[in-house]
Amino acid sequence: MRLAAKANLQRPYENQILTPLQLNEWAIENISAGNFTFAKQDEYVKSETFLKYRFNQAVTIQDTQQYQTFISVGSSTPKLTVKCILKLYNHHKFL
């Protein structure tokens, strides 16, 4: 956001970044270190509704959260490894 704020200060008054869509377009053009996607409010609400329904259907296994750890695979790789630690058997399982 600092880059966008700085760029906005350097723009002419009539070409300011004023909307989220303009910010997204600026980011796509000027920041090569990431991928940007713009999601409209209705897409967000649709996804939220779908996920809320899905999470409400999930069954929670009591007392297991303490045995789960999320480990990032690396800063350049957008993946995540879930490590389950089963203390009863002194066993590590990577999913």
C-alpha positions as a Markdown table, in Angstrom:
| # | Residue | x | y | z |
|---|---|---|---|---|
| 1 | Met | 0.0 | 0.0 | 0.0 |
| 2 | Arg | 2.9 | 2.4 | 0.6 |
| 3 | Leu | 3.9 | 2.1 | -3.1 |
| 4 | Ala | 0.4 | 2.9 | -4.2 |
| 5 | Ala | 0.2 | 5.9 | -1.8 |
| 6 | Lys | 3.5 | 7.2 | -3.1 |
| 7 | Ala | 2.5 | 6.7 | -6.7 |
| 8 | Asn | -0.8 | 8.4 | -6.0 |
| 9 | Leu | 1.0 | 11.5 | -4.6 |
| 10 | Gln | 3.1 | 11.7 | -7.8 |
| 11 | Arg | 0.1 | 11.6 | -10.1 |
| 12 | Pro | -1.8 | 14.6 | -11.4 |
| 13 | Tyr | -4.9 | 15.5 | -9.5 |
| 14 | Glu | -7.3 | 14.3 | -12.2 |
| 15 | Asn | -5.6 | 10.9 | -12.4 |
| 16 | Gln | -5.6 | 9.9 | -8.7 |
| 17 | Ile | -6.3 | 6.3 | -7.5 |
| 18 | Leu | -9.7 | 6.6 | -5.9 |
| 19 | Thr | -11.4 | 3.2 | -6.2 |
| 20 | Pro | -10.4 | -0.4 | -5.3 |
| 21 | Leu | -10.6 | -1.2 | -9.1 |
| 22 | Gln | -8.1 | 1.5 | -9.9 |
| 23 | Leu | -5.8 | 0.3 | -7.2 |
| 24 | Asn | -6.0 | -3.2 | -8.6 |
| 25 | Glu | -5.2 | -2.0 | -12.1 |
| 26 | Trp | -2.3 | 0.0 | -10.8 |
| 27 | Ala | -0.9 | -3.0 | -8.9 |
| 28 | Ile | -1.1 | -5.3 | -12.0 |
| 29 | Glu | 0.8 | -2.7 | -14.0 |
| 30 | Asn | 3.4 | -1.8 | -11.4 |
| 31 | Ile | 4.1 | -4.7 | -9.1 |
| 32 | Ser | 5.6 | -7.7 | -10.8 |
| 33 | Ala | 6.3 | -9.7 | -7.6 |
| 34 | Gly | 2.6 | -10.8 | -7.2 |
| 35 | Asn | -0.5 | -11.8 | -9.0 |
| 36 | Phe | -3.6 | -9.7 | -8.4 |
| 37 | Thr | -7.2 | -10.5 | -8.9 |
| 38 | Phe | -10.1 | -8.1 | -8.3 |
| 39 | Ala | -13.2 | -9.6 | -6.7 |
| 40 | Lys | -16.4 | -7.7 | -6.8 |
| 41 | Gln | -18.7 | -7.5 | -3.7 |
| 42 | Asp | -21.2 | -9.9 | -5.1 |
| 43 | Glu | -18.5 | -12.5 | -5.8 |
| 44 | Tyr | -17.2 | -12.1 | -2.2 |
| 45 | Val | -20.7 | -12.5 | -0.8 |
| 46 | Lys | -21.3 | -15.6 | -2.9 |
| 47 | Ser | -18.1 | -17.2 | -1.8 |
| 48 | Glu | -18.8 | -16.3 | 1.8 |
| 49 | Thr | -22.2 | -17.9 | 1.7 |
| 50 | Phe | -20.8 | -21.1 | 0.1 |
| 51 | Leu | -18.0 | -21.4 | 2.6 |
| 52 | Lys | -20.2 | -20.6 | 5.6 |
| 53 | Tyr | -22.6 | -23.4 | 4.5 |
| 54 | Arg | -19.7 | -25.8 | 4.0 |
| 55 | Phe | -18.1 | -25.0 | 7.3 |
| 56 | Asn | -21.4 | -25.4 | 9.1 |
| 57 | Gln | -21.6 | -29.0 | 7.6 |
| 58 | Ala | -18.1 | -29.9 | 8.9 |
| 59 | Val | -17.8 | -32.1 | 11.9 |
| 60 | Thr | -15.3 | -31.0 | 14.5 |
| 61 | Ile | -13.3 | -33.6 | 16.4 |
| 62 | Gln | -13.0 | -32.4 | 19.9 |
| 63 | Asp | -9.5 | -31.9 | 21.5 |
| 64 | Thr | -7.6 | -32.3 | 18.2 |
| 65 | Gln | -6.7 | -28.7 | 17.4 |
| 66 | Gln | -3.7 | -28.8 | 19.7 |
| 67 | Tyr | -2.1 | -31.5 | 17.5 |
| 68 | Gln | -2.3 | -29.6 | 14.2 |
| 69 | Thr | 0.3 | -27.2 | 12.9 |
| 70 | Phe | 0.4 | -25.3 | 9.6 |
| 71 | Ile | 3.9 | -25.0 | 8.1 |
| 72 | Ser | 4.6 | -22.8 | 5.1 |
| 73 | Val | 6.5 | -24.6 | 2.4 |
| 74 | Gly | 8.5 | -21.5 | 1.4 |
| 75 | Ser | 8.3 | -17.9 | 0.8 |
| 76 | Ser | 8.5 | -18.3 | -3.0 |
| 77 | Thr | 6.1 | -21.3 | -3.1 |
| 78 | Pro | 2.4 | -20.6 | -2.5 |
| 79 | Lys | 1.8 | -24.0 | -0.8 |
| 80 | Leu | 1.0 | -25.0 | 2.7 |
| 81 | Thr | 1.8 | -28.2 | 4.5 |
| 82 | Val | -0.4 | -29.5 | 7.3 |
| 83 | Lys | 1.5 | -31.4 | 10.0 |
| 84 | Cys | -0.5 | -33.6 | 12.3 |
| 85 | Ile | 1.3 | -34.7 | 15.4 |
| 86 | Leu | -0.1 | -37.8 | 17.1 |
| 87 | Lys | 1.3 | -37.8 | 20.6 |
| 88 | Leu | 0.0 | -41.2 | 21.5 |
| 89 | Tyr | 2.3 | -42.9 | 19.0 |
| 90 | Asn | 5.0 | -40.3 | 18.8 |
| 91 | His | 4.3 | -40.1 | 15.1 |
| 92 | His | 4.4 | -37.2 | 12.6 |
| 93 | Lys | 2.2 | -37.3 | 9.5 |
| 94 | Phe | 2.5 | -34.8 | 6.7 |
| 95 | Leu | -0.5 | -34.2 | 4.5 |
